[in-house]
Amino acid sequence: MSVSSISAPSPFRAMRVGPMTLRNRFIKSATNEGMAKGGVPSKMLAKWHEAFAKGGIGMTTVAYCAVSPDGRTFIDQVSMNEQSLPDLRALTEAVHRHGAAICAQITHGGAFTFLPELTSGRPMSSSGGFNAVGALSGRFLRRGMNEADMEQVAEEFAAAARLAREAGFDAVEIHMGHGYLLSQFLSPMYNKRRDQYGGGPENRARFPAMVLKRVLEAVGQDLAVICKICVTEGTKTGATAEDAAVVARVLEAAGAHLLVLSGGMNVESPWIMFGSPLPKAAVEGAQSWLMKMAMRILKAKEPRTEFHEMYFLEHSRKVRAAVRMPLAYLGGVESLANVAQAMADGFDCVAMGRALIRNPALVNEFHVGQAEKAGCNRCNECVSMMYTAGGTSCVLDAPNDPALNAMPAAA
């Protein structure tokens, strides 16, 4: 299908997102890279994102940049601190050399953490009590945040955004999905509060919106401020597309420049995130015996799931109908025809992960007519490659260079 055959904006046309202009409507979505040993961005990470920029992407997103030491999920996760600043600059410069924009996805893990120790004792979350996700880390209790905690975390997000600006990023993406801290407020599975931060989806969105406003106050005239949310959590007791529509209206009112629409939860429903089952290697690659055992149990509960293209489309359409702000469609975009469908349905851009890991030059190939479909076979083995010495890569290609992944980006 030709993009021009549908009455919709061309995905190859430039787009304004807050103070930032993207050269086209294609975004490399955040996918855990495994390329920040000890929290330091590596030369491999810079090379990896540079490849997407060379390949024609409008913007590439650096995954899971932790806003604080306790906000990390893993030790080897990009840390937004002064020590990482030279390496973050090397990363942004590598992408800018090829005309693409670069976004830092800023996040706090909350109760979803595998750190060996925390300065705060029990991990923070929207509500206290039993920590189901703690089965993966041996932390079976979580602590409900008070307003002082919220103030501290909101400032940590703002400080991370200011550091991203100093490092040369064009945008920050506040991660509000997949079971991390802000998602734990949005999710009825986690949020059992009885104050103004709990109850219906509008109240559950109150603290995430506070974080958004704080980040906008910090950098909103200089960087695009994006939020990633779930259009479905994929469980009987989880948030729905109707909830997501309410959350989207709250974030639109708070001033977000763009929403990236994703789905699924890291622990309760990871197969929803990928639209298909996780490979056994992703389970066996777990970093501790307890985490591995828990993931084996989760794998045993995994339903039979057949991949289909555009697997979040029906959910995302409900969010599109609820707001006027720019939205990025994510989930099973495999072809130029899928891109055209997203544009025709009123989405402003598309976010892609596995298809670009398989072929970083896919956008350029789409543009010149060299390809109409991605070569990804949806095996999801790239997920398990995160645990290897070279970091995330497509198993149909040679693994990444472990030596580059052990060197700081600015070295």
PyMOL commands that set and color helices and strands:
alter all, ss='L'
color gray80, all
select helices_A, chain A and resi 3-5+37-39+43-54+69-71+82-96+132-136+147-167+181-186+201-204+206-219+241-254+270-274+280-284+289-301+313-322+336-344+354-358+362-368+381-387+402-405
alter helices_A, ss='H'
color red, helices_A
select strands_A, chain A and resi 15-17+20-22+26-28+59-66+101-107+124-125+129-130+141-144+171-175+224-230+258-262+327-330+349-352
alter strands_A, ss='S'
color yellow, strands_A
deselect
rebuild
show_as cartoon
